[in-house]
Amino acid sequence: MEHSERIEQSVDSYLGTLNTFVGNLVINPGESADDKGSSVIIAKVDGDMGDEEPLYSNNRWCDFVIELRTPVIQDDPNTDWLAQHKANAAALENAVLDDGFEAAISNSGLYVYRAVNRTEIREQNSDYWVSGMRFRLYSCRVN
């Protein structure tokens, strides 16, 4: 499995263990054929993995994005979709800003040293609301 896939799978697994999200929410790693559902969190390496730093260490920096997308128009008119989106966005932000985030996404195939430059993402267009976090991640792929 590629280094970037290990990171995406680790973040996906971590978010899947949290009981803080509300509604029908699907969590997917960056490349996935899964149904995206009504609301989805996509966790992905944004672009290429950086060069090894230091050389021959398997340590690399990458840009990482976690996006919560909620369609503006839904089938159920009795649900306040924007309120649900905001609640899930707050839960996602708390998960990424948690002091134990790096340890929580480390596993037997990946060690995450740090997540830095955490920046909030917010967007709305005619189709969906987007909230999430963008950050730089320094990790080591463990064979």
Backbone hydrogen bonds in HBPLUS format (Angstrom, degrees):
<---DONOR---> <-ACCEPTOR-->    atom                        ^
c    i                          cat <-CA-CA->   ^        H-A-AA   ^      H-
h    n   atom  resd res      DA  || num        DHA   H-A  angle D-A-AA Bond
n    s   type  num  typ     dist DA aas  dist angle  dist       angle   num
A0006-ARG N   A0002-GLU O   3.00 MM   4  6.34 153.3  2.07 152.5 160.1     1
A0007-ILE N   A0003-HIS O   3.12 MM   4  6.48 155.8  2.18 151.2 157.0     2
A0008-GLU N   A0004-SER O   3.00 MM   4  6.29 169.4  2.02 152.4 154.9     3
A0009-GLN N   A0005-GLU O   2.83 MM   4  5.97 167.5  1.85 154.5 157.9     4
A0010-SER N   A0006-ARG O   2.94 MM   4  6.01 153.1  2.01 142.8 150.4     5
A0011-VAL N   A0007-ILE O   2.98 MM   4  6.23 164.1  2.00 159.6 162.7     6
A0012-ASP N   A0008-GLU O   2.93 MM   4  6.03 162.0  1.96 148.6 154.5     7
A0013-SER N   A0009-GLN O   2.86 MM   4  6.02 158.9  1.90 146.2 151.7     8
A0014-TYR N   A0010-SER O   2.96 MM   4  6.15 162.0  2.00 147.0 152.0     9
A0015-LEU N   A0011-VAL O   2.94 MM   4  6.15 171.5  1.94 157.7 159.4    10
A0016-GLY N   A0012-ASP O   3.02 MM   4  6.14 146.9  2.13 142.0 151.6    11
A0017-THR N   A0014-TYR O   3.07 MM   3  5.39 148.7  2.18 105.8 115.0    12
A0018-LEU N   A0015-LEU O   3.23 MM   3  5.49 155.5  2.29 106.2 113.4    13
A0026-VAL N   A0039-SER O   3.01 MM  13  6.35 167.1  2.02 148.0 150.7    14
A0041-ILE N   A0026-VAL O   2.78 MM  15  6.26 152.6  1.86 157.3 166.2    15
A0028-ASN N   A0041-ILE O   2.81 MM  13  6.13 171.8  1.82 173.9 175.0    16
A0043-ALA N   A0028-ASN O   3.02 MM  15  6.40 161.6  2.06 161.0 167.0    17
A0030-GLY N   A0043-ALA O   2.71 MM  13  5.35 110.4  2.19 162.0 148.7    18
A0040-VAL N   A0069-ARG O   2.95 MM  29  5.35 159.8  1.99 150.0 156.3    19
A0069-ARG N   A0040-VAL O   2.76 MM  29  5.35 167.5  1.77 163.6 167.5    20
A0042-ILE N   A0067-GLU O   2.79 MM  25  5.23 154.3  1.85 149.5 157.0    21
A0067-GLU N   A0042-ILE O   2.91 MM  25  5.23 163.2  1.94 147.3 150.2    22
A0044-LYS N   A0065-VAL O   2.89 MM  21  5.50 170.8  1.89 163.8 166.8    23
A0065-VAL N   A0044-LYS O   2.90 MM  21  5.50 168.8  1.92 165.5 169.3    24
A0046-ASP N   A0063-ASP O   2.76 MM  17  5.28 163.5  1.79 139.3 144.5    25
A0050-GLY N   A0061-TRP O   2.87 MM  11  5.26 160.5  1.91 177.8 175.5    26
A0053-GLU N   A0059-ASN O   2.89 MM   6  5.55 155.8  1.95 142.6 149.8    27
A0057-SER N   A0054-PRO O   3.27 MM   3  5.78 134.7  2.49 144.8 141.2    28
A0141-ARG N   A0058-ASN O   3.34 MM  83  5.77 154.4  2.41 143.3 142.0    29
A0060-ARG N   A0139-SER O   2.83 MM  79  5.66 156.0  1.89 160.6 168.5    30
A0139-SER N   A0060-ARG O   3.02 MM  79  5.66 164.8  2.04 157.4 157.9    31
A0062-CYS N   A0137-LEU O   2.93 MM  75  5.37 135.3  2.13 142.3 155.6    32
A0137-LEU N   A0062-CYS O   2.85 MM  75  5.37 161.8  1.88 155.9 161.9    33
A0064-PHE N   A0135-PHE O   2.79 MM  71  5.43 166.0  1.81 172.1 175.0    34
A0135-PHE N   A0064-PHE O   2.96 MM  71  5.43 158.0  2.01 153.6 159.4    35
A0066-ILE N   A0133-MET O   2.90 MM  67  5.39 164.4  1.93 162.5 166.6    36
A0133-MET N   A0066-ILE O   2.99 MM  67  5.39 146.1  2.10 144.9 155.1    37
A0068-LEU N   A0131-SER O   2.65 MM  63  5.21 169.8  1.66 174.7 174.6    38
A0131-SER N   A0068-LEU O   3.02 MM  63  5.21 153.6  2.09 142.8 151.3    39
A0070-THR N   A0129-TRP O   3.01 MM  59  5.28 160.8  2.05 148.8 154.7    40
A0129-TRP N   A0070-THR O   2.85 MM  59  5.28 158.4  1.89 150.2 152.3    41
A0072-VAL N   A0127-ASP O   2.81 MM  55  5.53 165.4  1.83 126.1 130.1    42
A0084-GLN N   A0080-ASP O   3.04 MM   4  6.34 157.9  2.09 151.5 158.4    43
A0085-HIS N   A0081-TRP O   2.83 MM   4  5.99 155.6  1.89 144.1 151.3    44
A0086-LYS N   A0082-LEU O   2.89 MM   4  6.13 161.5  1.93 150.9 155.3    45
A0087-ALA N   A0083-ALA O   2.98 MM   4  6.21 154.0  2.05 145.8 152.6    46
A0088-ASN N   A0084-GLN O   3.00 MM   4  6.23 161.8  2.03 151.8 156.2    47
A0089-ALA N   A0085-HIS O   2.80 MM   4  6.02 150.5  1.89 149.3 158.7    48
A0090-ALA N   A0086-LYS O   2.99 MM   4  6.17 155.0  2.05 145.3 150.8    49
A0091-ALA N   A0087-ALA O   3.07 MM   4  6.33 156.5  2.13 144.2 150.7    50
A0092-LEU N   A0088-ASN O   2.89 MM   4  6.08 155.0  1.95 146.5 153.2    51
A0093-GLU N   A0089-ALA O   2.94 MM   4  6.14 162.5  1.98 148.4 153.1    52
A0094-ASN N   A0090-ALA O   2.96 MM   4  6.16 161.6  2.00 148.7 153.7    53
A0095-ALA N   A0091-ALA O   3.04 MM   4  6.23 150.0  2.13 141.9 149.8    54
A0096-VAL N   A0092-LEU O   3.07 MM   4  6.37 156.3  2.13 153.0 158.4    55
A0097-LEU N   A0093-GLU O   2.93 MM   4  6.05 154.3  2.00 152.0 159.5    56
A0098-ASP N   A0094-ASN O   3.05 MM   4  5.91 115.8  2.48 135.4 147.8    57
A0101-PHE N   A0098-ASP O   3.08 MM   3  5.35 161.5  2.12 120.7 120.0    58
A0104-ALA N   A0100-GLY O   2.89 MM   4  6.00 153.4  1.96 154.6 163.3    59
A0105-ILE N   A0101-PHE O   3.10 MM   4  6.38 139.1  2.27 150.0 159.3    60
A0106-SER N   A0103-ALA O   3.29 MM   3  5.17 153.2  2.37  97.3 105.1    61
A0107-ASN N   A0110-LEU O   2.78 MM   3  5.21 159.8  1.82 147.9 154.8    62
A0110-LEU N   A0107-ASN O   3.23 MM   3  5.21 158.4  2.27 104.5 111.0    63
A0142-VAL N   A0109-GLY O   3.00 MM  33  4.69 162.1  2.03 114.1 117.4    64
A0111-TYR N   A0140-CYS O   2.89 MM  29  5.14 164.7  1.91 151.5 156.6    65
A0140-CYS N   A0111-TYR O   2.74 MM  29  5.14 155.4  1.80 151.2 159.8    66
A0113-TYR N   A0138-TYR O   2.83 MM  25  5.60 144.8  1.95 148.2 159.9    67
A0114-ARG N   A0138-TYR O   3.40 MM  24  5.46 158.8  2.45 137.5 142.6    68
A0138-TYR N   A0114-ARG O   2.93 MM  24  5.46 165.3  1.95 164.1 167.4    69
A0116-VAL N   A0136-ARG O   2.83 MM  20  5.23 157.2  1.88 149.3 156.4    70
A0136-ARG N   A0116-VAL O   2.89 MM  20  5.23 167.8  1.90 154.4 157.0    71
A0119-THR N   A0134-ARG O   2.76 MM  15  5.16 159.9  1.80 157.1 163.9    72
A0134-ARG N   A0119-THR O   2.82 MM  15  5.16 154.2  1.88 149.3 158.0    73
A0121-ILE N   A0132-GLY O   2.83 MM  11  4.88 156.3  1.88 131.2 129.0    74
A0132-GLY N   A0121-ILE O   3.06 MM  11  4.88 129.7  2.32 139.1 133.7    75
A0123-GLU N   A0130-VAL O   2.88 MM   7  4.97 142.9  2.01 150.0 147.7    76
A0130-VAL N   A0123-GLU O   2.85 MM   7  4.97 161.0  1.88 152.1 148.5    77
A0125-ASN N   A0128-TYR O   3.17 MM   3  5.80 164.5  2.19 157.7 162.2    78
